[in-house]
Amino acid sequence: MIQIEDMTGKSGALCEGARFNAEDKLGNKYQYRYEGTEKTVNGMDIHLHNLTDGTETYVEKKWFGQRKIKIM
């Protein structure tokens, strides 16, 4: 589980398997599933599965602060 805060200052917890919508500053909207955190040489990366286009991605915690997040 991780605590996140989005660009509006709203915070919440994501548990593994949680789904959420993310909207970036350009208005692009995507749906993701939180897969967990993974240790990397740079620290910890957050593993997300993009349900909109079927891709896997790894982000840092600040990624959430650059988007509007709505946990489903």
N, C-alpha and C positions, 0 to 999 in steps of 0.2 A: 504494500500500500504506500502511496505517496500523497503528500499534500501539494496542491497546485493553487496558483492564483492567476486569473486571467487579466487581460488589459483593462477591464472595468473595475478591478479590485476585488471581484467576487472570488472566494476561495472554496475549496472542497477537497474531498479525498477520492482518489482513484484506486480501486482494488483490481487485481488481475482479472481480466475478462470484462471489465467495465467498458461500456460503449459511450461515446460522446461525440457531439458535433463541434467542429471548430470552424470559425470564420476569420479569415485574415483581413488585413487592412484594405485590401483591394476588393473585398466582398466575395472572394472565392470560398465556397462552403464544401467541407469534406466530413465524412463520418469515419471515426477511428475506433479501434478496440485496443485497450491498454494490455500489453502482453507481459510487462514486468520490467525490472531493471537488470542491466548486465554490466559487470565490471569490465572496464577497458583500460588501456594505458593512460588515458586522460582522466580517469575517475569512473563515474557511473553514467551510463547512457540509458535513456528511457526507450524501450522497444515498443513501437506502435505498429499496428496493422491497419493500413488505409483500406477501409471497406468500400470506398467509392471506386477506387481503381485497382484494388487487389494487390497493392505493393506493400512491402515492409519498409519501415524507416526507423532511424534512431535519432533522438533529439536530446537536447539538454533541457533542464527545467525552465530556463528563460524562454524557451519556445512557447510555452503556455501563456506567458505574459505579453506575447505579441499577437494574441488572438482572443476572440470572444469564445468562451467554452460553455457548452450546455451539456451536462451529464444526463444521460438518459436513464 
